[in-house]
Amino acid sequence: MQRQLQWASLSLIAVLLSACGGANVDSTGPRTAALRMGAGGPSDPPTTSAHAGLVQALYLAYFGRAPDDGGLTFWTSNFEKFNLPVTASSLYYAYGSDANVKMVLDAFGNSKEAADLYAGTNAEFVNTVYINLFSRYSDDGGRQFWVAALDKQVITRQFAAVAILVGAQGDDLTALAKKNEVTSRFLATLKAAGLSDTSPKGVIGADLLAQVNAATDPAEFQSLIDAAVLSIAQDTTPTSMLRYTAFQNIPGGLGMPARYWLSFGRGTIPVPSGKLVFGFGDRQIGFAKNPGSSSPTVLYDAPIVASAAVDSEVDGTAPKMLMLCQAVTDAATGATSNKSTDVLVLNASQMITSAKELAGQALSIHREDCGIAATQNIVFDASGAATVTDAGGTKVYPFASVQAALNGVLPSSQLDQSLSWRAYRYTKADGSFKYAIVSKVIPTPVVVGMPPPPPTALSLWSQE
């Protein structure tokens, strides 16, 4: 009976997909998922399998990249072996009744690669799926819908990824079709060159697809594909890639993060360097070790003007956590200063949602606006209550308040702002644990006739 009720809920979601799969709704277009995901799509991938296009779309939804040769061959052969559907919509509707379909989709969703990519909250999961499929953040309505379904366990993440894929329409459907076409072109170009994407986690293909959106011209984009394949042929592809969840210094809470990844080069590159991708193709910046510095200083390209890292590697290129700052000019005084705009947390870090897990810990390093203050701290007692000492003085937060801050927004003692925390535990090379907290002071929305609220403050507390 429970299984029947669960599938009844999934059937209801199918009815609502047209409203929540994407924000840009084409009111004149077809309304059923089966019609929307029909035969009219990108050029055929470099294989004769009828399932190849579907496998490409699943790689995009679950991994954010193009399939590698082995993966494409493995999955297309298994789709054929089990006589599975050839379209995403047919796969979606068969999930509750076909054990083989469920097995395959769960295998994608339960893989280590998917777990690494989709670390974090359900809101982060939904946001990342939208970025991978449509090159945009999830809209408020779509995110709230999917997060509510996941929180209530009406659906699983394994199923939600393909459900969001099938629900694409308007510009989202266009972006998805163009990403599939670029994937096909990339695989065909690799095959013609006798190569495969040997970059870690397929970062070369992931970088390409991150740049594709509804406005992309795939034919013009071919020059970027050719350059990427040439980098593989010349053995200058990245040797490593790290995925991050990033929190931005924009109004709102911590539930709307971007997805970032950082890749490192090799071969002819004389110093540690690479690229930081901000979840969208038009937000990519390079970085490199400062060649004139004896210390492991890493410089990031504009618009980043400063950075502060936690637990960097010896060469400074692989931080566990990283704060990026941009120059901000005060409209009233004209003065320019560094402002914390992004805080990155390595996906391998474990998010903490219970104040009890922080009991007995002390975080004595405070980073804000890329400066570091060691005289400020957060000390948790044996019950998980916190005493915070910062530039504003000392505040005591009982266990219930800490718990609220870790799972949402904690109203501050000041009427014009509130506080939100996101806590993490990460592993050191020696196997020991360290703790860190991303803190965000959120101004109350502007009220007509009232003074403007103070600016949003994004900071990072850590133990090193």
N, C-alpha and C positions, 0 to 999 in steps of 0.2 A: 504493500500500500504506500509506504514511504517513497518508493521508487516512482510509483504512478503520480504521486503528488508533486514530486520534484520535476518530472517531465511535463506535467501540466503547467508548472511555473515557467519552464523553458519555452513552452508553446506560447505563453502569454508574451514573453520577451520577443518572440518572433514577430508578433503583431506590432510591437512597439519599436522594432528596429528602424523603421523608416524615419522615426522622429529623433532617435538618439544615436544613430550610427555616425552622423556627421552634422555639422552645423549649417553648411551651405546647401540648402534643400532646393532642388530643381522641381518646382511644382508642376511642370508640364511633362516631366519624365516618367518612365515606368515606375510603379510602386512596389512590385514584388521583388524580393531578393533574387529569385530565380531568373527573372528577366534582366535585372541589373547586372548580374554576373554571367551574362550570356557569352556567345561565341566571339563577338566582336572585340578583339583585344590586340595585344602586341604581336610582333612577328614571332614565328616559331623559334623556340630555343634550339640549341644544337643537339637535338636528340629526336628520335622518331616517336618517342613515347607520347601518348595522348595526355598523360598525367604530368608532363614536365612543367607546363605552365602553372598548374595547381601547386606543385611542390615548390616552385619559385615563390609563389605568393605566401605559402606557409613559412618558408625560411624568412621572408620579410616580416611576417607577423610575429614569429616566435624568436627570431635571432637578429633581425634588423640588418640582414646582409644577403648577398647572393649565395646560392649553394655551391659548395666545392664539388669537384668531379665525383669523388667517392660518395658523398652524401646524395647527390642528384641521382646517381646510378642505383644506390641502395634503395632510396625511397620510391623511385619510379617503378623499380622491379617489384617491390612489395605491394604497391598500389595495384599493379597489374595482377600479381599473384592472388590477391584477395578480391580482385574485381571490384575495387572501390570506385566511387563516383569520380568524375573528371572535372567537376566545377566546385567552387567553394560553397555555393549555396546548397548543392545536393549533399555535400559532406556535412554541412551544418545540420540539415534536417534529418540526416541519418544517425546523428550522434547518439540519440537516445534509444535507438532500436537496433543498431548494427554494432555488435561487439567488436568487430574488426576496425570499424571507423573510430570507435571510442578508444581502442587500444593504440591506434596510430596517433591520434591527436593528443592523447595523454602522454605518449612517448615524447612528442615534441615539447609539451608543456612541462614535463617532469625532468627534462634533461638538465645537466649541470650548466650548459651554456645559457639556457633560458633562466635558470635560477640566478646566475651571476648577473645577467642583463636586467632582470626584473626584481632585484633586491629592493626591499623597502615596503612601504604601505600600499594598500590597494589604490589609493589616489596616484601614487607614483607609478604603479603598474599601468593603470589606464593611460596616464599621460605619456608614458614611454611607448605604448602601443600606437597611440595617435601620431607621435613623432615618427616612428618607424614606418608607418603605413602612409601617412598623409603629409608629413613634414610640417606639422603645426601642433601647438598645444591643444589639449582637449578643451572644448568649450564648457562653461559651467554646467549647462543642462546635461550634456552627454556624460561628463565626469561624475556628476551626482547620481545619475541613473545607474551607471555601471558599478560605482563604488557601493551604492546601496545594495545592489544585487549580490555583490561579492561579500560584503559585510554580513548580510543575512544568510549567506551560504546557499542562495537560490541557484547560483552558478559557481563554477570553479574557474580559476585562472586559465586552466588548460582549455576550457570551452570558450571563455570570454574573448580570447585573442581572435579566434576564428569568427565569433559572433560580431565583433567590431569590424572585422574585415568584410563580412557579408553585408553589413549595414551601410557601407560607404555609398554616398550619392553626391550629386553636384560636383563641386571642385574636388572633394575628397576622392570620388570615384575616378575623376580625371587624373589626379595625382597618382593614384594607385596604378592605373593603366600605364602611365608613363614610367613609373618605377619598374613595372614588369617588363616594359619594352627595353629600358636601359639595361636591366638584368640580362635579357636575351642578347642584346648587342654585346655586352661585356663578355658573356660566356662564349659567344660566337667568335669574338676577336681573340680571346684566349685560345680557343681551339684552333683557329687559323694560324696562330703563332706557335702552336705546339706547347703551350704553357698552361699552368694552373695557378690560381691565386694562393701562393704559399705564405702570405702574410698572416700573422697571428690572428685567430678568430675572424679571418676574412676582412681585415680592416681596410684593405684597398677597395674592395667592393662596397663595404659599409660607407666609406668616405664618399664614394661616387653617389650612392643612393641617397645619402643625406643631403645632397645638393639638388635633388630632383623634386619639383613640385608641379602644380597644375599648369604653370606657365612655361615649363621647360619644353624646348624643341628637341626631341631625341636625335634628329639628324645633326643639328648643330652641336649637340652634346657629345657626338662621336669623337670629336677632337680630344676631349677630356678622357674618354675611355681609352683612346690610342695612347695618350701620355701615361695613363696608369699602367697599361700593359707593358709599355716600354720600360717603366721603372722596375717591373718584375723581371723583364728580360735582362736588364742591366744589373740585377741583384742589388737594387737600392731600396727594396721594400722594407717597411718597418720590421723590427725584430720583436717588439713587444707592444701590447696595448693594455691599458688599464681603464676600467669603466668607473664612472663616478656618478653619484647623485649630487646635484648642485642646488643650493638655495640662493635665491636672488633677492637683492635689496629693493623690492618693489612692494607697494601696499598689499596687505593681505597677510594670511598666516603662512605656515610652513607647508601647507598641503598642495602647493602648486610648483614643484621643483622642475628644473630642466634636466635633461640627460646629457652628460658630457663624457667624452672619452679622449684619452691622451695616448698618442702613439710615438714611438721612437724610431729614428732612422739608423741605417748601418751603411756598410760599404764605403763609398767615397766621402761620407760626411766626416769632417775632421774633428768635430767636438760633439758631445751629446746634444742632440737637438731633435725636434719633431714638431708635432702639430696637436693643438687642442681644439676639438670640435665641440661646439656649444649646442648640440642637438639639432641645429639647422645648418644647411649647407652654406648660407650666407654669413654665418658666424664661425669662422675658423681663423685661428691665429697661430703663428709659429712661435717657437721658443728655442732658446739655445743657452748653453753655459757661457757666461761672460768670459771671452778669451783673455781679457786683461786682468782677471781676478784670480788670486791664488786660492780663494775660498770657493766652495761649490755654489756660486751665485748663478741663478737662472734668470734670464731676462725674457719677458714675454712681449710680443709685438703689440702695437697700438690696437685698441685704445687702452690697454692695460699699462699703468704707469708704476705699479708697485705690487709686490706679492709677499706673502708670509706662509711658510710651509711647516707642517708637523711631520716629523719622522721621515725626512728625505733620505734617499739613497746617498751613497758617497758622492755621486756626481750631481746630486740635487734634482734629478729629473723624475723621480718616482715617489712623490709624497703620499702619505696616508690621507692627509687632509691639506687643503690649500685654500688660502684666501687671496682673491684677486681684487685690486683696487683700480678705480678710474678717477681722473681729475674732475672735480665738481666745482663750479663757480657759484658763490653765494650771490643771489640776485640782489640782495639789499646792499652788501658791502663791496661786491666785486672781487672779493678774495677767493683764491683757488686753493683747494686742499684735496688730499687723497680721500676717497670714500670707498668703504667696503661694498662692493657690488655683487660678489659671488663668493660662496663658500662651498668647496667641493669635498665630498666625503667618499672614500673608496668603497665601492659596492661590497667588497668582502667584509667590511665592518658590520658588526651585528647591532641592529637597532634595539634599544632598550625602551620598553614601555611601562615597566614597573619600577616605582621608586625604591622598592626593597632591594633591587639589584645594584643600586648605587650606595647602599648603606656602608658607612665606614670609609668612603672614598673622599679624596680631596683633590680639587682641580686648581692648580696654583698659577697657571699661565693664562692670561687673557689677551686675545688678539682682537683689535678693532681698528678699522681704517688702515690695515697692514702694519700697525704698530703693535709692539708687545709690551705688556705691563705685568711684571712678576709680583707686584705688591698687592694684587687683587686676587680673590679666591672664592671658591664655592666649597664648603665643607658639609658633608652629609653625616649625620649622626647614625647610631645603630638602628634607628627606626626608619631611616630614609628621609627625615626632615632635613632642610637645607638652610645654612646661614651663608648669605651672599655679601661679600665685602667688595665694593667697587668705588669708583670716583664719587658716587652719590651717597656713600655711607654704608651702613650695615643693615640688611633686612633679613628677617627670619621667615621661612616658609615651612609650615607644618607638612606632615606627610601627605595629607589630602590635597594640599595646594601643589606640591611637587608632582603628584600623580596627575592632577588636572593639567599642569603645564606640559607634561610629557605626552599627553594624549589629546591635546587641543590647545585652547588658549586660556590662560589664567588671568583674570582681571587684576590689574595692578592697584596699588593704593592710590595712584594718581588717576583722576577721572578722565584725563585726556589720552590715556594709552593703556595697553595691555601687553602681556608677556607670553611668549611661546618658546618652548625648549624642544630640541630633538637630541636625545642622548645616544651615544654609540660606544661600543667596546670593540677594540681591534687587537690583533695579535702581533707581538714583536718577534724578531728573528729568534730570540731565545725561548720562545713559547709563552712568555709572560703576557699578561693583559694590561692594556692601558685604556683610559676612558676619556671621552671628550663630549662636549655639548655645544650644539649650534643654538645660539640664543638670538631671538628677534623681538625687539620692542616695537609694537605695532600701534601707530597713532589711531585714535578714534576718528571715524570719517568726519569730514568737514560738515559743520552745521551752519546754515545761513544765519548771519548776524553774530557768529562767535569767532574768536581769534583762530587762525589756522593752527592745526596740530603740529607738534614737533616732527622732524623727519624720522623716517623709519631707521632703526639702528640694527645692523646685522653684525654679530660678533661670534667668536669661537673661543671656548674655554677648553683647556687641555691639561694634561699632567706632564707635558714635556714641550 
